[in-house]
């Protein structure tokens, strides 16, 4: 694999999730005459990396019309177009030059609700006309990330490396040690080694997440895992519900493993079969298969995530949404979905990002964790000082969660794809699901509280409550203190 591509993979490899989190200091390039040739992928990728270094995020508004058009043609030709309130999809279509070769228009109920549509576009004139209109909020090549690899790269496995990121690891571990990696608790469950750092057991004396519904947006849930199916209620986990949805390909089934592991950490039952117990083991759970893996690069993944947030927003029973996925590319339609869910009073957690050690310190907090509507979470080692080997940090991080042993590298326990022997999971992904689970404990104790009051209790119960860190935000949440007496 070439070094340049390793850099790109390092930036986009995420296992993903505050306050003001965007930088508007860039200048939108002016429109241009129709170009003679496409800008190459290598030049586009270098420009993306340059903007990430300069601003900490990338938005297609930073690019020229020619670059957006080039990225469109290098990708799947699908342009996501967000329009202003007061305008209609029909009015936006009238902006397209009559001679332009726009093959098709894709509209959905979600798009109409959020005021965006997708066009299959091949001509420069359409890109230029749409980006120049004051009726258009954004016009983006939504799926370019899935095609950003250079065809000249000789490593034939490189493309699949990106499109399988975060998948394939969620199998039972045979080397877990009692008393070191877990503690046996009643009625027959395993307590992960890291819960003590956040006083989870103590918080359970007052709340276990009952009557709070949490949505996980991820890669779905394994149909072979009974602990997240027919035995979701067992032992001390009773009277709760689990709902499985699919916005990616219509199926809720997890073929990756990541979504199953997030569900286990957040809501695994406190059961009798020897599996690990989730932090909010009596919450209700909705889990959505919204993408093929944790890297949101394809049009289908962006559409899946957009649809999932809208579904979560429209369900009045859902209070918390947790997503441990992300990308280096900002997405206008995902931003729209976040704003929509925030307006419905959802408390949203997103992973700050996980990649190679080098890029974890370089890229910073990824999208959508860098957005103002969400709470960004990262992972920290058990020395309470260092980030996990692959975890992103920065000023946009809100909370940290202990999820790696300094001495051995051991990660927290979770539920595997099948069976009752636990697996493990790392990165800012598990930190995010864990933090969302603590929020469920708090909201269960104070069901009449609004979203901001729940978040305020978590902040006050955190290690950096009086002196926010530039790397770890408010730091580690003490769940017992957040739940209170």
N, C-alpha and C positions, 0 to 999 in steps of 0.2 A: 504494500500500500504506500502510495507516495506521501511525502511529508506534507505537501500542501493539502491533500485530502484529509490527512490525519487532523490537521488544524480545523478543517470544516467539521469533521465528525466530532472533534472535541467540543466545539461550540454547540452543535445541535444535539449531542447525546445527553438526554435529560431523563431523570427519574423523578422527575418531579414527584411554594408556591410560595393599613398603614396610612400613611397619610399621603402627601403629595408625592407622586412617584414618576412623573414624566418630565422630560426636558424638551422645551420648545425653542431652543436656541438655534436650530438649523434653519437654513433658508431654502424654500422650495425652488428648485431650478426652473428657469423660464421654459416656455414651450419652444419647440424647434421646428424647422422644416423637415419634411419627410426624409428619413435617412436612406442611404444607399445600401447599407449592410447592417446586419445584426451586431450588437455588442456581444462579445463572447461570454460564455459562462465564467471563465476564469477572471475576467475583468469585473463582471457583476459580483462574483463572490468576494473578490478583493475589496470592492467598494462596500459591501455589507460588513466585512470585517473591519474596515476603516471606520465606519460609522459606529459600530459597536465599541471600538476603542475610544472614540471621541465622546460619545454620548451615553454609552451603557445600554443602548437599545437600538433597534433598527425599525424604521417605518418607511414604506414605499414612497411616502411624500418627500423623502430625502432624495429620491432618484429623479432623473430627467424623464421626459416623455419617451425618449428613445430607449432608455434603459428599461422602463416598464414594458414597453412594447416588445423589446428583445427577450425579456424574462418570460413574457406571455408566450412567445413563439417557441422558446426553449422548453416550456412546460407543457401544460395540457390545453392551452388557449382559453382558459376560463378566467374571465375578469369579474371580480366581485365589486359591485358598484353600490355604494350607500348614498341615499339622496336625502335632502333636507325635508324637515317637516313642512307641510304645506304644498309639497310637490307630490306627484304621483309617478308610479312606474311608467305609465303611458307617456307622461311628459318627458321622462328621461329618455325613453326610446326615440322620441322625436328629435333628440339632440344628435342622433347618429346620422352622419352624412348619407344622402340617398345612394351614392355610388359605393358605399362601404360594403365589404363582404362579411357581414355578420351572419353566421350560419344559424344560430338559434338563441332563444331566450329561455332561461330557466327561472321560474318563479315558484315559491313555496309559501305556505301559510306562515311559516317562521319568518321568511324574508319580508312578506308584507307587513307583519307585525313589527319588525325591527327596521323597516324602510331600507331594504337592500334587495338587489336582484343580481343574478349572474348571467353573463353573456358569453357565448363562445365566439371569440373575436380573433381575427387574423390580420386586420389592417391597422396601420398606424393612425389614419385619420380618425377612427373611432376613439382610440385611446386619447388622442390630443383633444378632440372635441369634448369628451366627457371630463377630462381633468381640468379643462379651462372653464367649465361651467360653475357658476356660483350656486347652482342647485345640487351639485354633487359634493358630498363630503369626502369620499375616497373612491378611487378606482384602482384596484390592486390585482396583480397576477397571483391569485389565491394559492395555486398549487405548485409554484415554482420550486419550493424546497425539495419536493420529491424527485426533481429532475436535475438538481444542481450539480451532481457529479459530472465531471468531464468524461466524455466518451473515450478519450485517449488514455485514461487510467488503465494500466495493464492488469490491475488486480480485479478479477472478475467477481470477487466476493464483496467488494467495497459497497456497492449499491445496497445489497441485502443487509449489510452491517447496520446502515442507518435505519432501514425499514423494519428491522427486528430489534431495535434498541430496547433494552429493559425486559426482554422476553426470554423464556426458556430456563429460568433458574429455579422456579418455585417447586422444588421437590423436597421430600422429607429428608431431614438430616439425621445421619446415624451416629454422629459424634457428639451430640449434646450431652452435657454432664450435669447431673442433678446437684443442686447446691451451688453450682458455678454459673451455668447458663440459664437455669430456671429453678423455681421452688414449687413443690407440689402443694396445692391448696385444695380445700374442699369444693365440691364433692368428688373431684377427680380430675382437676385441670392443672395446667402448668402456667405459672406466673413468670413472665419474661424477666430476665436479669435487670433490665433498665428501669422498671417501674418504680423502684425505690427512690430514684433520683427526683421523681416528680410526686412522690407520696400518693400514688394511685390507690394502694390498699386502704390507706387512711381515709381517702375521699369516699371510698365505697361504703363507709359506715353511714354516710348521709345521702349518697346518690349513686345510682348505677346506670343512669341514662333513661330510665323509664319515661314513657309518654313524649319522647323527643324523636322526631323523624329526621334522619340524616341521609343526604344523597351523596354517593361517591360517583364521580365521573371518571371513567377509566377504561380498561380493556374488557370489562364484563366480569363474569363470575363462572367458575368451572361447574358444569352440570354434574360432575362426578364427586363434588365435595358436599357430603351430607350435612356437615356442620354449617354450611351456608345454603341449606335446602331443607330437607325433611326433618333434620334434627337441629334446626336453628334455635328451637326452644327445647332445652334439656337442662337438667340440673337446676341451677339457680337462675337460669335465663328462662323466663316464662311470659306468656301473654303478649308477645311482640310479633311484628310482621316483617317479612322480607319481600321486596318487589324487585323484579328483574326486567330491565328494559334494554332495547337496542336502537340506537340512532345512527349507527355506523353502517350496518348491513341488514338491519332488521332483527338480528339475533342477539340475545343477551349473553351468549356463550363466550367464555374467555378461552382463546386459543394461545394466549401469550403467557399468562400466569401472574402478571402484575396486578390486575384488578382484584383477583382472588386474594392475593397477599395483603392488599390494602383493606379489603373487607374484613379479613381475619384480625388485623391489628386494631381496627376501629370497633368492630362489633361481634367478634367471635364469641360463641356462647361460653358461659362458665359451666361446663358440663361435666359428664361422668366418664368420658371416653379417652381421657389422657391428652387431648389436644390443648393448644394454648388458648388462654382467655383474652378477649379483646378488652380495651379500656372501658368502653361504654357497652357492657355486655347485656344490658337490658333495653337499649335503644331500638327503635324501628329503623329499618334500613331500606333504602332504594339504591340499587347499583345499576349504572348505565354502561353498556358497551358502546363507547362513543368514538373509538379510534383503534387502529390495528396495533399500535404500540404506544410508548410514552412520548415519542417525538412527533409533534403535530406539524407535519410537512405537506401532506396530501390534501387536495380539495375535499375528499371524502371525510378525512379526519376533522378538518376545520368545520365542515358542515355538521358533522356528528356532535362535536363539542358545542357548537352554537345551538343546535336543537336541544341538547341535554340541559343547558342552562335555562332555556326558555321553558322546558317541561318542569324543571325544578322550581322556577319562579312562579309558574301557574298552579302549582300544587300548594294550597294554603297550609297543609300539614307539615311540609318540609321547612325546617328552620335553618339548617346548616347544609352547605354544599362544600365538599372537599374534592379537589382535583390535584393529583400528583403527576401531571403531564405538562408539557410546555414546548416552547420553540424560541428561536432567536428572531423570528419574523413577527412583528406586530400585525394583528389582523383586525381590520375595521369591524367586521361583522361579529367577531368574538367580543370586541369592546362594546358593541351595541348590546350583546347578550348580557354582559356583565352589568352594564348600566340598568338594563331591564330588571335583572334579578335583584340588584341592589335597591331599586325602587320598590320592590316587593318585600323589602326588609329581610332578605336572606343574609346570613353571616357566612362569608365565603373564605375558604382557606386554599392557597395554592403553593406549590413547591417552588422554592427559590432556585432550584436547579442542581443537577448532578452531572459531572463530566469527568474528564481526566484531571489529575491533580493540577497540572499546569493551567488549564483553561478555567478551572474552578476559581482560581484567583484572578483571572483575566477578564472573563466575560461579565461577571457580576450577576445580578438577579435577572432571570429570564422572563419572557412573556408567557402567561399573563400575570405572573406574580408581581410584576413591576407596575401594575395598574392600581389606581387609587381606591377602587372599590373592594379590593381583596386584602387578606392578611397573609403575608409571605412568611414561610417557615423554612428553616434549614436545620441541619443536623450537627451535633457537637459530640466530641469524644467524652469518655467518662472522667477525663482529667479536668473537665469543665473549663477548659481553656482553648483547645484547638478545635477547628472545624473538622468534620469527618474528611477522610482522604479525598473524596470527590465532591464535596458539598460547596455550593456557591454561598458567598457571604456578601455583605455590603449594607449601605445605609438604608436600603429599602426593605431589609429583613425586619420582621416584627417580633418573631419568637424563635427560640431554638429548642431542640429536644435531644436528649442523650440517646445516641443510637449506634455507637461504636466503642468497643473496648480498646483502649490504647495499647495494651500488651499483646492481645491476640487478634485484634481486628474483628472479633465476633459482633454480629449485628443482632437486633432484637428478634424474638420468635414471632412466627405468624402461622397461618393455616396454609397447607400445601394444596396442590391441585386435587389430590385425592388422599384418603386415609386419615388416620388419627395421630400419626407421628409428626410433630411440628417441623416446619422449615424456618428459614430466616430471611430477613429482607433489610436492605440498607438504603443509604442515600437520603436526600431531602424528602423523598417520597414517603418513607415511613414516619419521618418527623412530622410531616403535614397531616397524615391520617391520624396520628397520635394526638396532635394538638387539637384537631377538629373533635376528637373523641372527648377531650377534656372539656371543650365548650359544651358538648352534649350533657356531661355530668352537671355542669353549672346551670344550664338552662332547665334541666330536669328539676333542680332544687328551687329555681325561681321562675316558674312557668309564665308568670305575668310580666316579667321584665322585657323591655324592648331589646333589640339586637345590641345597641351601643352600650347598654348597661352590662350585658353579659361580657362583652369585650373589655369593658372598664374593670370588671372584677378580675379578669385574667391578668390585665396589666398590673393592677395593684398587688397581685399575688406573685409577681415575677421577680427574679433576682436583680434585674437592672431597673426596677420601677422608679428609682430616684435618680438614675443616671443612665439614660439610654445609650447602648453601645452602638458604635458606627459599623460593627460587623454582625452583631447578634441581636440587635434591637432591644426589646425588653428582657431578653434572655429566657431562662428556664421558668416555666410556670409551675408553681406549687399547687397541685390540684386540690389538696386538702384545704389550703387557705382560700383558693378561689371558690370552692363550694361553700366554705364557711360553716358556721354552727347553727 
